């Protein structure tokens, strides 16, 4: 692809809107197929497997159409290339949630593990690891750090390409969530900061795979039904760490601990690490 490629505002907006619609449509179709399989007698866990396979496949198909027809680009141009992960980001993907969990374990609380049947346990694990973790992590990075970031980079510059998708990424998490103003503000800040982290990692690594791995492992550990940290217990999570505090700074307000001050601090630590690596490479943002 020539770096002199120009994209006008109409094509830019069309690509952004269509990419988000692809994400939504792919998710709905995948979930419908998974639920349909369960309704026909398959185990719920098999439904999770089917949904987790179809979600990224339909997304890739849709994004390829957006890239080819609207932007005249390939998926590779949008950093959705062959699978390749730098070791530092593989390690960071593990350390990020570990650091946050360690931070919360320093806060007064107690463990509660609700009883689960084997089918419930298998369903929780497959849904958390395969769909919420691997599938959703990849899809969101392909959309936001792949197509949307690339089109904004071409239309404007890398700074806007980092900031705008990150804020949009945060804002979309508000949909379907009831929250007060403070919780909303905290979510926008946290979602934007972690979006900036994933964007910088994508630039440093040269493709979406490293940020997708970080996003996926984060979802598995912190945003699924495996571990739930809050001031209240969730009967649908395998492990619960119940905080003895209702401070919205710790709990993340109505959205949850992904928007907490502990999580935001962890995001900032890894942003600093990424900026140092980019500076060593003399990479201009």
N, C-alpha and C positions, 0 to 999 in steps of 0.2 A: 504494500500500500504506500502511496506517496504521502509524505507528511504535509504536502501542500494542498491536500484535499480540503475542500471547503463545504460546509454544511450550513444552509440558511436556517433561519429561526423556525420556519414552518416544518422542515424536515426534522430538526432537532426535537421540537415538541411532539411531533408525530411519533418519533422513535421512542421517546421517553414514555409517552402514554401507552403505546402499543406494547412495550416491554413489560410494563406493569400489568396490563390486561392479559398478556401471555402468562405471567406468573399466577394471576388469579384464576384464569381459565384452566390452566394445567393442574393447579391444586384441586379445584372443584371436580374436574374429571377423574383425577387420580383417586380422590376420596370416595367419589361415587362408585368407581370400579371396585375399590376395596370393600366398601359397605355392601355392594351388590354381591360380592363373593361370599361375604359373611351371611347375608340374607339367604343365599342358596345352600347354606349348610357348611361352608368352610369355617375353620377356626378363625376367630378374630385376629389372631396373630398372622395368619396367612393373608388376611385382608390388609394388614399393615405392610406386609412384604410387597404385595401387589401395588399398593399405593406408593410405596417408597421407590419402586422401580419406574412406575409410569410418570410420577411427578417430574423428575429431571429429564426423562426422555421427551415428554411433551413440551417441556420448557425449551430444551435445546432445539427441537424442531421449530417451535414458534420464533425463537430468537434468531435462528438461521434465516428464516423468512424475512424478519425485520431488517437484519443486517444486509441481506442480499438485495431485497426489493426496495427498501426505503433509503438505506445508507450507502449502498453499493460497496459494502465491506464484507469481509469474511469473519467467521467466528474467531479465527486466529488474530485478525486485526484488533479484535476487542479483548485480547488476552485470554480467550477461552481456547487454549491450545492443548497440546498433548500433556498428559499427566506428569507433572514434575514439581517436587516440593523440596525446598532448601532445608537442610537439617536444622538450622537455627530456628526456623519457624515450626518445624515438627516438635522441637523441644518446647518452644514458647507456647504452642497449642496446649500442651500438658500443664505447663507452669501457670498459665493465666488463671484457670479455674482453681488450681491448687492454692494459689496465693490468696484468692478471694475466700475460699473455704477456710483456710488457716486464719484469715482475719476475723471471720465470723466465730470461729471456735474460741477466740479470745474474748468474745462477748458472752456474758452470762446467758445460759440457756440449758436445755436438756433434750435428749434424744427420745423420740417416740416412733416406734415401728408398728404401724397398723397391721393386723392380720390379713393375709392375702392367700387366696387359693392358688394352686399351681396355674390354672388357666389365666387368672388375673395377673399373676406375676409375669408369665410369658407375654401376655398382651401388653403390659406396661413396658417391658424391656424392648420388644420389637418396635412398638410405637415410638419410644424414646430414642433408641439408638438409630433405627433405620429411617423413620419418617421425619420426626422433629429434628434429629441430629444430622445424619448424613445427607438426606435428600433436601431438606429445607436449607441447610447450611450452604450446599452447593448452589441451589437455585437462586437464593438471595444474592450470593456473591456474583453469579453469572449475570444477573439482571443489573444490580447496582454498581458493582466494581468492574463489570464487564462492559455491557452495552452502554448504560447510562453514563458512566464515568468517561468512556472513550468519546462519546458524541459531544459531551461538554468540553472535553479537552480539545477536540478539533474546533468546535465552535468558538470557544473562549480561551481558556488556558488551564493549566494543571491545578492551580489554586482553587478555581471555581469547580473544577472537576472533582476535587477532593471534598470541598465543603458542601456543595449543593446536594449531591446524592446522599451525603451523610445526614443532612437535616431532613431530607425527604424520607430516608430510611427510618429515622426516628418518628417522624410525623405519622407515617402509615401504621405504626404500632399503636397509635391512639384509637384507631378504628375498632369499634366493638368493645371498648374498655371504658367503664364508667369511672371517672376520677375527678377529684377536686383540682383547683388551680395549682396548688403546690405540687401535687403528684404529676400533673401535666407538665409543669415547668421542669421538674426533676427528670421526667422521662425524656423530654426533648434534649436536655443537656446530656444525659447519659447516652441516649441513642446516637446523638451527633458525635460525641467523643469516641464511642466504640466504632462508629462508621468511619471516622477519620483514621483510626488505627488500622482498620481493614484496608482502607484505600492506600495508606502509606506502605503497608506490607505488600499490596499488589504491585505498586510501583517498584519497591525494592527487589521483589522476586521476579518480576517480569511477566507474571501470569496470575490467574485468580486462584490457583490451587492451594497456595500456602494460606491465603486468607480464608478460603473455603474450609480448610482443615481446622484452623483456629475457630472459625464460626461454628463448625459442626461439633467439635469437642466441647465448646462452651455451651451449646444448646443441650447436648447430652447430659452434661454435669449440672448445669444451673437452670435450664429452662424446660426441663422435661419432667417425667413422672418418676425419675430415679431418686433424686435428692431434692428436698423442698426445705428451704430455710425461710422462716417467717415467724411472726408472733402468734400464729395459729397453725394447728396441724392440718395437713391435707390427707384425707383417707385414701386418695388415689395415688399417693406417692409411696415408694418402697421405704425410703428413709426420710425422717423428719427431724430437723433440728429446730426446736421451738425456742425463739428468743424471749428472754425475760425483759423485753423493752418494746414499746410501741412508737419509738421515735421514727418519724418518717425518713430521717437521714439514714438510719440503719436498715429499716425495712424496705426502703424504696417507695414508700407510699402505697397507693392503690395498684401500681403496676407490679411491684415485687423487687427482690433484691438485685436484679440486674440493673436497676436504677439507683441503687444505694450509694452512699458516699464511699464505701469500701470498694465496690466494683468500679466506680469512677476513678478512684485512686489507682487501681490496678491497670485500668485502661491507659491512664496517663503515663505510668511507668513504662509500659511497652511502647507507647508513642515516642517517648524520649529515646528508648533503645533503637527504634526504627529510624528516627531522625539522625542519630549518630552514625548508623550504618550507611544511610543515604549520603551523609556529609563525607564519609570516608571514600565513597565511590564518586564523589564530586557530582552527584546527581542533582540537577536543578529542578526545583519545584516552582 
